[in-house]
Amino acid sequence: MDEIITSDQGTLEYSKKLNSELLQPNQISQGLYKCSPLAKQLLAYVIADLKIMKWSNLNIETYETTFKTSDFVKALGKSRIGAKQKDLIKSALVELQKSYIAIDTGKKFETFSWVTHAVFSDVDHKINIEINHHLGQALVEYKHGFTTLQLIELGRLQSFYAMRYYEIALSWIGKKGKEGNKKGCWYFEYTVEELRKTFQLGENEYSGRMTNFITKVVKNPLDEVNEKTNLTVSFEKIKEGKNVVGFRFNCSEKAASVRITKETDKAQIDEIKEINEEQAELEYFKSRYPEEFAEALKLVKQQAELPFGDSFQIAYEADAVEILKKQGLK
């Protein structure tokens, strides 16, 4: 066992030794924390646009982003910003600065505050958020592990539990089609106690009948994930005798994007990226504006010079997206 040196310099050196390991994106996804849905939506929006800022005059590096308040509100599906909406956003900013994420690897338990500084400017109609630098690099990598569509989907979910299931499921996607999983499928397992710990449930929250726990903490959130995102997640009960002790979560994607691998020809990378961006944009408009998209698609087909048929569906859908974009929908 290492000896903790009590001198100021020795303690500092020992502290650095303890903190030498870099956080990994999956540790963020599977971390222990709890916040309101709006705070989680705000956090997802920040991560989607997180930038590394290098301040040469101060010789420091920060992780932050600045965005229009109206853009964030629109991302939530709201059309306008009222006084109540502003107050809710300000409360969410305070909450993020007060709340923390805990990383428990079994060998080390660490806690980190999410935000170190936030500004809500009514004059500029903008919000600036600086993320705790200890989390910064891991969140940049976390961001790269998500497509634009996935971050949009995460922010659109209303239930905190649904948001957590969504990001946890994606953190296990590396097992897809491997280790006995069927092609395009993967799974992860949690005991009841692990779920309670992950969702930071209080001792008395859903501590009664197991059917209530399953409905509120498992079934309802997964229903929302399946309805609003590109994932399908089902669950199976794990029992010891008659008692439910855990759950197996079976996952698959509804529409897989084209993957870029080490073997991908360099000349194809830009083309694949463009295809994936177009697919993400299409799925976004189809899920966010289903009625408007259906009407635009109907109009495109009526005006099409090409013969009607499924073989031209992709072209029709792309034209429908352009119509919605011209209407100002984002």
C-alpha positions in Angstrom: 0.0 0.0 0.0 1.3 3.5 -0.9 2.2 5.8 1.9 0.6 9.2 1.9 3.3 11.8 2.5 2.0 14.6 4.7 4.2 17.5 3.5 2.5 19.9 1.1 4.7 19.0 -1.9 4.4 15.2 -1.2 0.6 15.4 -0.8 0.4 17.2 -4.1 2.6 14.7 -5.9 0.5 11.8 -4.4 -2.7 13.5 -5.5 -1.4 13.8 -9.1 -0.5 10.1 -9.0 -4.1 9.3 -7.9 -5.5 11.4 -10.8 -3.2 10.2 -13.5 -5.8 8.0 -15.3 -7.8 9.7 -18.0 -11.6 9.4 -17.9 -13.1 7.3 -20.8 -16.3 8.2 -22.7 -18.0 5.0 -21.5 -17.3 6.0 -17.9 -19.3 9.1 -18.5 -22.2 7.2 -20.1 -22.3 4.7 -17.3 -21.5 7.1 -14.5 -23.7 7.7 -11.5 -25.7 11.0 -11.4 -29.1 12.4 -11.3 -30.6 15.6 -12.6 -33.8 17.0 -14.0 -34.8 16.3 -17.7 -34.2 19.9 -18.7 -30.7 19.9 -17.1 -29.9 16.7 -19.0 -31.2 18.2 -22.2 -29.1 21.3 -21.7 -26.1 19.1 -21.0 -26.6 17.1 -24.2 -26.9 20.3 -26.2 -23.6 21.6 -24.7 -21.8 18.4 -25.4 -23.0 18.5 -29.0 -21.2 21.8 -29.5 -18.4 21.5 -27.0 -15.2 23.3 -28.0 -11.7 23.3 -26.7 -10.7 27.0 -26.1 -7.1 27.9 -25.7 -6.5 31.2 -24.0 -2.9 32.2 -24.8 -3.0 35.3 -22.6 -3.9 33.2 -19.6 -2.0 30.0 -20.6 -5.0 27.8 -19.9 -7.3 25.5 -21.9 -11.1 25.4 -21.2 -14.0 23.3 -22.5 -17.0 25.5 -23.3 -19.6 26.6 -25.8 -21.8 29.6 -26.5 -25.1 29.3 -28.2 -28.3 31.3 -28.8 -31.0 30.8 -26.2 -33.5 30.6 -29.1 -31.6 27.7 -30.7 -31.7 25.7 -27.6 -35.4 26.3 -27.1 -36.1 25.3 -30.7 -34.2 22.1 -30.2 -36.6 21.3 -27.5 -39.5 21.7 -29.9 -40.7 25.1 -28.4 -41.6 28.0 -30.7 -40.9 30.9 -28.4 -39.0 32.0 -25.3 -41.1 33.2 -22.4 -40.2 34.4 -18.9 -41.1 31.0 -17.5 -38.9 29.3 -20.0 -36.0 31.6 -19.1 -36.4 30.9 -15.4 -36.4 27.1 -16.0 -33.2 27.4 -18.1 -31.5 29.5 -15.4 -32.6 26.9 -12.7 -31.2 24.1 -14.9 -27.8 26.0 -15.1 -27.7 26.3 -11.3 -28.6 22.6 -11.0 -25.8 21.6 -13.3 -23.3 23.6 -11.3 -24.5 22.1 -8.1 -24.9 18.5 -9.3 -22.1 16.0 -9.8 -21.2 12.8 -11.7 -19.6 9.9 -9.8 -17.3 7.4 -11.6 -17.0 4.1 -9.8 -14.6 1.6 -11.4 -14.6 -0.7 -8.4 -11.0 0.3 -7.8 -11.5 4.0 -7.6 -14.5 6.3 -6.8 -14.3 9.8 -8.1 -16.8 12.7 -8.2 -16.9 15.7 -10.6 -19.1 18.7 -10.8 -20.5 19.1 -14.4 -20.1 22.9 -14.8 -17.6 25.4 -13.5 -19.1 28.6 -14.9 -22.3 29.6 -16.8 -23.6 32.8 -18.2 -27.2 33.6 -19.3 -27.2 36.9 -21.1 -30.5 38.6 -21.8 -28.7 41.3 -23.6 -27.0 39.0 -26.2 -29.7 36.3 -26.0 -27.0 33.8 -25.5 -25.8 31.2 -23.0 -22.2 30.3 -22.3 -21.3 27.2 -20.4 -17.8 26.0 -19.2 -17.5 22.3 -18.4 -15.3 21.1 -15.6 -11.9 20.6 -17.2 -11.5 17.2 -15.5 -14.5 16.0 -17.6 -13.7 18.0 -20.7 -11.5 15.7 -22.8 -13.7 12.6 -22.0 -16.8 14.6 -23.1 -15.1 15.6 -26.3 -14.4 11.9 -27.0 -18.0 11.1 -25.8 -19.3 13.6 -28.4 -17.3 11.8 -31.1 -19.0 8.6 -30.1 -22.4 10.0 -31.0 -23.8 11.0 -34.4 -25.5 14.4 -34.7 -28.8 12.5 -34.8 -28.1 10.6 -31.6 -27.4 13.8 -29.7 -30.6 15.3 -31.1 -32.5 12.2 -30.0 -31.0 12.3 -26.5 -32.0 15.9 -26.1 -35.5 15.2 -27.3 -36.3 12.6 -24.7 -38.4 13.8 -21.8 -37.7 11.2 -19.1 -34.4 11.3 -17.3 -34.5 7.5 -17.1 -35.1 7.3 -20.9 -32.1 9.5 -21.5 -29.9 7.4 -19.3 -31.0 4.1 -20.9 -30.3 5.6 -24.4 -26.8 6.7 -23.6 -26.0 3.5 -21.7 -27.3 1.4 -24.6 -25.0 3.3 -27.0 -22.0 2.9 -24.7 -22.3 -0.9 -25.2 -22.8 -0.7 -29.0 -19.2 -2.0 -29.5 -20.5 -5.5 -28.6 -22.9 -5.4 -31.6 -22.6 -8.6 -33.6 -19.8 -9.8 -31.4 -19.4 -12.3 -28.5 -22.4 -14.4 -29.5 -24.6 -11.4 -30.4 -26.7 -11.7 -33.6 -25.8 -9.3 -36.4 -26.9 -5.8 -35.6 -27.8 -6.7 -32.0 -26.1 -6.3 -28.6 -27.2 -6.4 -24.9 -26.2 -5.3 -21.5 -27.3 -6.4 -18.0 -27.9 -4.6 -14.7 -29.0 -6.0 -11.4 -31.9 -4.2 -9.6 -29.4 -2.7 -7.2 -27.1 -1.5 -10.0 -30.0 0.3 -11.6 -31.0 1.9 -8.3 -27.3 3.1 -8.0 -27.0 4.2 -11.6 -30.2 6.3 -11.4 -29.4 7.5 -7.9 -32.7 6.4 -6.5 -33.4 7.2 -2.9 -33.8 4.4 -0.4 -37.6 4.7 -0.4 -38.1 5.4 -4.2 -39.9 2.5 -5.8 -38.9 0.3 -2.9 -42.3 -1.4 -2.7 -43.8 -3.8 -5.2 -41.4 -4.9 -8.0 -44.2 -4.4 -10.6 -44.1 -0.7 -9.8 -40.3 -0.5 -10.2 -40.5 -2.3 -13.5 -43.2 -0.1 -14.8 -41.8 3.3 -13.7 -38.0 2.6 -13.9 -37.8 0.1 -16.8 -40.8 -0.3 -19.1 -42.0 3.3 -19.4 -38.6 4.8 -20.1 -37.8 2.1 -22.7 -41.1 2.7 -24.4 -40.1 6.4 -24.9 -36.6 5.3 -26.2 -38.3 3.0 -28.7 -40.8 5.6 -29.8 -38.5 8.6 -30.2 -35.0 7.3 -31.1 -33.3 5.1 -33.6 -32.8 2.4 -31.0 -35.0 -0.6 -30.1 -34.4 -1.8 -26.5 -36.4 -4.6 -25.0 -35.9 -6.2 -21.6 -36.0 -9.6 -20.0 -36.3 -10.3 -16.3 -33.4 -12.1 -14.5 -34.8 -14.2 -11.7 -33.6 -16.1 -8.7 -36.4 -18.3 -7.8 -39.5 -16.1 -7.9 -37.6 -12.9 -7.2 -36.6 -10.5 -10.0 -32.9 -9.6 -9.3 -32.0 -7.9 -12.6 -32.7 -7.3 -16.2 -31.1 -8.1 -19.6 -31.6 -5.2 -22.1 -31.6 -6.4 -25.8 -30.6 -3.6 -28.2 -30.7 -3.0 -32.0 -30.7 -0.1 -34.4 -33.7 0.7 -36.6 -31.5 2.0 -39.4 -27.8 1.5 -39.3 -25.5 4.2 -40.8 -22.6 3.3 -43.0 -19.5 2.7 -40.9 -16.0 4.0 -41.6 -13.3 1.4 -40.8 -9.6 1.2 -41.2 -10.1 -0.6 -44.5 -12.3 2.2 -45.9 -10.7 3.8 -49.0 -9.7 7.5 -48.3 -11.6 8.6 -51.4 -14.8 7.1 -50.0 -14.6 8.7 -46.5 -16.1 12.1 -47.5 -18.9 10.3 -49.5 -19.7 8.0 -46.6 -19.8 11.0 -44.2 -22.2 12.8 -46.5 -24.5 9.8 -46.8 -24.5 9.5 -43.0 -25.3 13.2 -42.5 -28.1 13.0 -45.0 -29.5 9.9 -43.3 -29.3 11.6 -39.9 -31.0 14.7 -41.2 -33.8 12.6 -42.9 -34.5 10.6 -39.7 -34.5 13.8 -37.7 -37.2 15.5 -39.9 -39.2 12.3 -40.1 -39.3 11.9 -36.3 -39.5 15.6 -35.3 -42.1 16.7 -37.9 -44.0 13.5 -38.9 -47.1 15.2 -40.1 -45.3 18.0 -42.0 -42.9 15.4 -43.5 -45.8 13.2 -44.7 -47.4 16.2 -46.4 -44.2 17.3 -48.0 -43.5 13.8 -49.3 -47.1 13.6 -50.7 -46.5 16.9 -52.5 -43.2 15.7 -53.9 -44.7 12.6 -55.3 -47.6 14.5 -56.9 -45.2 16.8 -58.7 -42.5 14.3 -59.5 -41.5 14.0 -63.1 -40.1 10.5 -62.4 -42.6 7.6 -62.4 -44.0 6.9 -59.0 -42.5 3.8 -57.3 -40.5 2.6 -54.3 -37.2 2.7 -56.3 -37.4 6.6 -56.2 -38.3 6.8 -52.5 -34.9 8.0 -51.4 -35.0 10.9 -53.9 -38.6 11.8 -52.9 -37.6 11.9 -49.2 -34.6 14.1 -49.9 -36.8 16.5 -51.7 -39.3 16.5 -48.9 -36.6 17.4 -46.4 -35.6 20.4 -48.6 -39.2 21.6 -48.6 -39.3 21.5 -44.8 -36.0 23.3 -44.5 -37.3 26.1 -46.9 -40.3 26.4 -44.6 -37.9 27.3 -41.8 -38.2 24.0 -39.8 -34.9 23.0 -38.2 
